[in-house]
């Protein structure tokens, strides 16, 4: 197994460095999945505050480019998804469920090189380091770090298209850390105070008070705001709930504290120009939890009206890390669905 992972790492590094990828790029990718039944390792606990753990997957593939999952967005059918890889690739596919409705695997997975505004692909991680993803009507928005920007792709047709536009990010690029830039891009619900506005949050671009830099790129409340930073956690993704609240996924990794992740809920009414927002802690995980380098988050409403959260991890193409997909249900959405 380790030998296969080492060969996979060598293959992906060659692909990124030279721009010469295997002929299977864009073809179906076989993914092997192992179901995860517990969030706390060795515990049967399923309820964590307002979140109920529904199950998860650990995923591997012999295809060199599979991994480095940075952000995920689900289509309206709650089955098909789009993912960006920080190696400059699109990954599309659909989830499979078992007879109990739990995640059981992936199908129809394809990986396709992303193209920049000039129509070129695989110019290296420094230029195509895709970190955030948002579906916005007939377009897909992708945030990149290192070469900090938000590019626009047509939807449908994004996988074959060059970037057709670049959005002003409102945050001075000199204030964004080279490798910790715009990790989060999300589109607010049209019925929320932000009226469908596009929101970005930086991973570790900080203002003079140590708060994370953020901005509303469109809509009636266009402007800059900030997200309070607590401890050594950095923002890696975010997604809006139907009521306009913003969920933020945060990650920690250092030698002193080890690996960690948490989810926070920011009230939608608090997000406005000039504000410094903070929010309720929904979930926290560490070495005792089924987590890794958690980077992607999306939400969707299931057929019964409840809100589900999907989290994914970035294995950095390392033999020491894992590609995970975890699913939770928001308990207050269960109450809401029951009352409707």
N, C-alpha and C positions, 0 to 999 in steps of 0.2 A: 504494500500500500504506500509506504513512504517513498519507494522507488518511483512509483507512478506519479506521486505528487511532485517529486523533484523534476521529473521529465516535463511535467505540466508547467512548472515554474519556468524552466529553461525555455520552453516553447513560447510562453506568453512574453517573456522578456525579449526574445528574438523578434517576435511579431511587432512589439511596440517600438523597439529600437530601429528596425529596418523598414517597417511598413509592409513587410511581406508576410501575409497570413496564410494559413492552410487553406486549401481549396474548399473546405467545408464551411467557411464563414458565410453565414446567411442560410445554411442548410439546417435541417432539424437536428437538435442536440438532445442526446439521451441523458436524462438525469435520474439517478438512483436516490430514493428518499427513504429515510427511517423515521417512523413516527415518534414524537415526543409526547408523553402522557402527563408529565409533571413539570411545573415551573420551578418549584423549590425541589432540589435534587433529594430524592428519597422520602419526599413528603406527599401525602395525599391531598394537601390543601389546594383548593381550587379558587377560593374567593380571596381577593386581595383588595380590601376596601371596596370601592365601587367597580372594580374590574374582576371579571370571572375568567379564569384561564380555560380555553376551549381545546387546546392541543397545539402541536407544532410539528415541524419537520427539520431534520438534518439532511442536507442535500450535497451530493457529490456527482461529478461527471468526469469522464476521461477526456473531454474536450478542453483544450488548453485555456480558452478564454472564459470558461465558466467560473465565476467568482467575482470578487470585488464589487458586490452589489451595493449601490449607493443610495438609490431612492426607488420607490415603487408607487405606481398609481393604478387603481382598478377601473375597468370600464363599468358602465351602468349595469351590466348583467352580473356584477360581483364575482365573476369567474375569470374573465380575461384580464390580463395586466400588461403594463409596460414598465420596464426597469431600465435605468441607466447604470452602466458600469464606469468606474472612475478610470478605466483604461481606454475610454472613448468608444464604447460600444452600446448599441441598443440590445436589450433582451426582451423578447415578447413570449407569451405563452398563456397557459390557463392552469388553474388549480383543479385538483381532483379531490373528492371527498369519499369517505367510506359510508357504510350503511347507517352509521350513527351521526353522520354529518361532519365528522372531524377531518381536518386536512390529512390527505393520504399520499399526495404526490403532485408532480407537475406533468403537463403534457403539451405537445405542440410547441416546444421551446425552440426559438431561433435566436441567433446572435448575429448582428449585422453592424459593420463599422459605421460610426457616425461621420458625417461630413461637415466641414466648417463652411463659412460663408463663401469660400472660393471653390467649394465642391471637392476639396481634398479630404482624405481620411487618414487616420493614424499618423498624425504629425508628432506624436509623442505625448506622454502624460502631461508635460508642462503646458501644452496648449489645449488638450482635449480632456482635462481632468474634470469630468462631469460629476457633480455632487447632488444637485437637486432637480426635481422634475415636477411639472404641474400640467394637468390637462385643462385647457381653457377654450371651450367651444371647438372651433375648427383649427385650433393651433395647439402645439405642445411647446411649453417653455422649459428650457434647461439652463440651470445655473452652473457655471464653471469657476473653479478656483485656480490659483496661480496666475493665469491670464483671466483676471476677474471680469465676468460679463454674464448677461442673460441673453441667450440666443433663442430665436423663434423658428419653429419648424411647422410645416403644414400637416394637418391631420384630417383625413387620412393622407398617406404618402410620405410620412416623416422618415421612414427607414431608408428610402431611396433618394431623398431630397437633401440638398445643401441647406444650411441655415439661411432663411430668407429675410431676417431682420435681427437687430440687436436692440434691446431695451435699455434706456438710461437707468442706472441703478440708484441714483440719488446719493449714494454713499461715496465719499472720496476714496479712490482706489488706494491711495497712499496710507489710508487708515486700516486697510485689510491686510491681515497677515498673509504671507506668501502662500503657505500651504494650509491655511485655516480661514478660508474666505466664505463665500455665500453657500452655505450648506443647505439652507432651507428656502424653498419657494412654494407658495401655496396660494390658491385662489379662494377668496371668501365667498360664501353663499350670496346670491343676488338679493335675498331678503334681509341680509344682515346690515348693520350700520355702515359697513365698508362697501356695500352695494356691488359685490363681485370684484372688488379690488384685488390686485396682485400684491402679495406681501413677501418680503425677503427678510431673512435673519442670518447674520454672520455667525460663524463658528466661534471665532475669538477675535474679531475686530472690535476693539474696545474704545469707548469714549474716555474723556478725562476723569470720569468718576468710576471707571472700571466696569461699566455696563456694556452689554453687547450691542453693537450697532445693528439697526434694522430700519426698514423703510416700507411704506405703502406706495407702490409704483403707479397706481392708477385709481380712478374713482374719486368721489367727492372729498375724501379725507387724505388725499395724496400728500406725502411728506415723510420726514424722518421721525423715528421714535427709538426707544431702546428697551432691551430686555435685561432685567436685573440678573447679575451673575452671582451664584452662590457656590463657594468652594471651588473645586477643581473640575467641575463638570463643564462640558462644551456642548452646544447645540449641534445636532447632526441631521435633524429633519423635523417637519411639522405638517399638520393637516388640520383642516377646519371641521368642526362638528356641524350638523345641520342647523343648530341654533346660533351659529356664528362664533362660538368659543374656539380658541386655537389650542390644539394639543402640540406640545413640543417634546421631542425625544432628545435626551441628553446622554452623553457618554463620558466616562472617566477611565483613564488608564495611566498609571504611573507606578513606579517601583514601591513607593511608600504605602499607597492605598490599594493598589491592585486594580482589577477591572471592575467597572460598575456601569449601570445604566439607570435612568429614571424617566418618568413621564410627568409632565406638568400641564395643568389646564389654565389657560389665560382667558379671562372673560373678554368676549368680543367687544363689549361696550367700553373696555379700558384702552383698546387699541386706537390711538389717534396721534396726530403729529405732536411732538414735544413730550409725549408721555414716557415714563419709565414703568414698564409693566412687570408684574410678578404674578404668580399663580399657585393654585393648590397642587400639592404633590399627590399624584395618583398611585404611583408605583415606583419601587426602587428594587434593584437587583444587584447581586455581587457574585463572588465565586461559588456561593451556595445555590445559585440559580442557573437555569438553562439559558445563559446569555453568552455572547461573544462581543465582537466589536459592532455594537448595534448602530446602524446608520440609516435605515429606511423605515418610514411610518406612513400608513394610509388608513383611512376610515371609510366605511360604506354602510348603508342601511340594508339589512337583510330583508327577506320576504316578509318576516313577521313584524317589521318596523323597528327592530332593535338595531343599535349601532355596534358594529364590529370594528376592531382595530387589528391591523396586520403589521408586524414588525419584521424586518430582515436585517441580517448582519453581513458585514464585509470581511471576508477571510484574508484579504490582502495577498491572495495566492500563497499563503504560508502553510506549511505542513503542521503548524502548531495551532491553527485557527479553523473555525467551522463556518459554513454557510447555513444559517438558521432562518426559519420562517415561523413566527409565533402568532397565535390568534387569541384575542381577548374579546369579551363582550362587556359593554358599559352598562352597569346595573341600573343607573337612573333611566336609561333608555328602555329597559324592560318595564319599569313602572309606567313610563309614558305610553308604551305600546299597549299595555293592558287597559289604560284608561281611555284610549282612542276608540 
